[in-house]
Amino acid sequence: MGSHCLAVATAIAGPESLPSGNLRTRSGVRLGVRACGILAIALCLACSEPGAVTDAMVPQTSAAPTTTPTPPAGVHHHGLVGDLDGLDASHRRAFLIGPHFDPMPPVQAGDWLEHHPEPGQTVAQFVASDHNAVTPDRRTIYLQPIGPLPHDRGPTIDELTEHAGRYFGLPTAILPAKRVADLDIARRRHDGVVQLHAGDVLDELETQVPADAYCVIALTLQDLYPGDDYNYVFGLARLEARVGVFSFARYHPDFFEPGATIARSEIMRRAFKVMTHEIGHMFGLEHCTFFRCNMNGSNNLSELDDEPAHLCPVCLRKLHLAVGFDPRARYDALVESYSRAGMFEETEWALQRSAWLDAAP
């Protein structure tokens, strides 16, 4: 079973412990890992399970900036978004290369695309991929809290669940919370922090996937680790099994410096972006290289913070084909979600996007 990890982690073994080369899961996520010297720092770090795939950060090296070509604004770029015939005008307008989407910036040293020059996934390629299908009997996104998720540490389980429903246009539900002490899984103390074994959490989740679940995502403030060779991992997912676990422990600066503070909206922004990015992979969306997009790969927290929370027209069309929704109604729903979270830049963007769709001839 292949696993997908989300992490900023430090390998504590030599480079021989790190997988190398390009790997692919059934969902079509193509990723790679490169070990450089003794230390490899990773965002979406690979663990040692066979077939593991990762979003990985490697030590920075110098590279000449490059630019990913971006189609011109205001047009239907058939090669990326596919055939839009049959859609009404307002829906079709949602998938045009409109004015609200920024081109990919030049690739800099240390960026995700420097180390992983992915070609991107068109809508036609998405349709042809072997991804998990949403069916009438399997369409609910379940969130599984592990331990408390208090308001002062980031989004609550209710806020996360509501946002997932608005973002993906599917029913959402919360499973009964699990106490950390009740989990029959491996754990360890590392640098004074109790960590849970992420793979063991997934083993437990796999036995408890509801019949109507599209996926089950466990969320926790407990630190995670994928194996003895690694310091920590932000999260781990098994795409075929439709289960994942993610930790928000390290999103708050007081994890590293007790007493440090950060605006709650920043924690909300990171949590919302990471949760929706990873659930997006479960739908079969690969990393986007066409526009600034929530499905861009990230090599570090700085790169993650620079990326938007929205989907570009290409990725939005993929999700539309997978789920089916009214794009205008989706943006209106996200306005409320972003506003409640104090994410005012995202609120304004969604408002402008809705107004642009209303202007359809």
Phi, psi and omega in degrees: 000121179284150179232151179241125184250144171243116187202153155244105191221159180242124177287131181257002172253176179288174184297341180293344180277350184264137175292158179224166178089181181258136183234158181220137173262174179298333181285349178095005179287116182254121185218166181216162178226138176229128179263130181234105179074204184283329189249130171231122179258133191230138163255119192066064185283140178286140169260186192267009178292143177302136178078010181297144176235153188217157160258112193238144174252130178242164181306144183293142174228161180284144179202145176289131179301140175233165181233133174280123182301138180237135179296157178294155183285155172077020182231162172267108180266093187303325183295338180260313188260352176079194185283124178253008178299142179096344177274147175288169190300316184291322177292316180298323180296331180296337185250010171283158177281084188272187188278357187260013185236124182273144174293159174297134179285166175305138179288128180253164177303131179092348180291161179305312186288342174295318184269341182224078184287069183288144182281344186091162184238117176284170178297320179299320178293323176298313182300323182280349184282160181264079183252164179295126183270143169278128180235164178303332182264355184217083187216009182261131174269117180260135172249133184245103177286138173240107186078176182287152173234078187289153184302323185283356179252359182140199182293142173281168180297327178293319180294319179295317182294316179297317181294320178300319179295319179290324184287319186257349177069027179238159174298146176233156180209154180251126175279155179304134182299143175257135174280139180303319183296337183271352182284128179268071185222164177290148175210163180209166173252122182230123183051039177080002183247132175283126181241147176260144178284114187298320180297322178294324176299316180295322177303317180290319180297321183300331181278355188231024179286119179299153184298329183263013184279133164283318176201163176234123181243118175270138182231137186208157170261006176277137178293150184238157170218146183267345182177168186295340183278356186235149181286316181192171176214141177288326182185169182211139179222147172246108191291317180296321181280347177065040178228150178204159175222136181224140179250136175257011186303317188270006177281340181261132185295341180285354170297325182262328183224096182309132180095346178294148183237162177204150178299135181300327180298329178291320176294318178300315182299312180298314183295315179298315183295315183293316180299313183288327176299312184288322174295325175303319176300324180296333176281354180099007178283123176274176179297138181271136176236007186268324183217169166293125194202152177297341179267010171296147172287151180231135181260348183194171182295326179298315179295320176300315182296331181280344184274150183281166176272347186269163173267141175287171181302325181293310182289327177296321178294322176301311180297323178298318178293325182286324190246313187083117178197165174272113184303320180297314179296325178296314179298320179298320179295321180291329176305313180294318181296312181294321181297316179298328182277357183076019180266076192286329176296317178293324177300312181296321179298314181294324176297315179296322180295317178298317180297322179295322178292326179295338182278007180301134180294000000 
